[in-house]
């Protein structure tokens, strides 16, 4: 992958671009921006991400439209300096849109104004945007029209003997990839994709296409400036509204945790004498799975944190799970192993002790631990599911 070009921090380009954007009759103002905002959903109370936010003016409008949280992202330090001065109450972050891994929060709407044609890997980009949205969200973006980005040698027009534009010279449309064109300065790098490549990337990421707009100058502008009539031959911009919609009937919120029985050749196992009043008593060590962490790695980490032992060769015994009152499914992945190293030590979770397995049920066990022990000792069960019946928890072994 090539290095991302940050042309907007080039002083000559920056000043030239600023003049274009300050022009109230620029194509951005009279075509692109009205089209982009026409596709916006109601932003009241929403979390909004603006990729390629530039001077931050769109971020400010999103906030004025009622967005509860707005983050602007741009690669240009010069542009973000302007944005931070103009809109000190908004949040801006410098980052490269070619890899959105630095953004961890979820958003309801992601906007991008005239920036995606600087993205090299559009499929990766659309997938990352999809992942940044909640179960239901929108990705609304504009870009230079594919007919504009197509010619390798840049945009050109054919004219008659009077100098009037007769048609647009289209070439290289099916040849996707990098383009180097003159726009304000020489050697501005952009990426051309066909219309089908753009749509298919969005569909592959999981989006539904709700609406596409190919912009045209408004009639009143055509009457003021005859030169704009050339844009009737070729739209300047493509604006797309894509929706992420996950079927909430087939999904649910889940909490992932683990528990492991570490045992030795003397028929002993490590227990934690937990002091938490919400779950007091003896229990096997374990804890939560962190975001993007593998289930096995999470168990190894938790056992080390709670006991000081480094475990390996884990064998899965099954799962324990139940539905909380708030509808969240709580899942405990159950493991056991007799392969470990290190010295046993205690942690803030409680005192770690070796306990003879024959004495386990004589201990003051934490709630539910007595029922769970069967999952470690009887191979015929793979799931322990608890459900409420008449207000009481009922165990189901499967």
ABEGO torsion letter per residue (X at the ends): XBBBBBAAABAAAAAAAAAAAABAABAAAAAAAAAAAAABBBABGBBBBBBGAEAGAAAAAAAAAGBABBBBBBABAAAAAAAAAABAABBBBBBBAABAAABABBBABBBBBGAAAABABAAAAAAAAAAABBABBBBBBBBBBAAAAABAAEBBBBBBAAGBBABBBBBGAABBEBBBBBBGBBGBBBBBBBAAAAAAAAAAAGBBBABBBBBBBBAAAAAABAAAAAAAABBABBBBBBBBBBBAAABBBBBBBBBBBBBBAAGBBBBBBBABAABBEBBBBEBBBBBGBBAAAAAAAAAAAAAGBBBBGBBBAEBBBBBBAAGBBBBBBBBBBABBBEBBBBBAAEBBBBBBAAAAAABBBBBGAAAAAAAAABAABABBBBBBBGGBBBBBBX
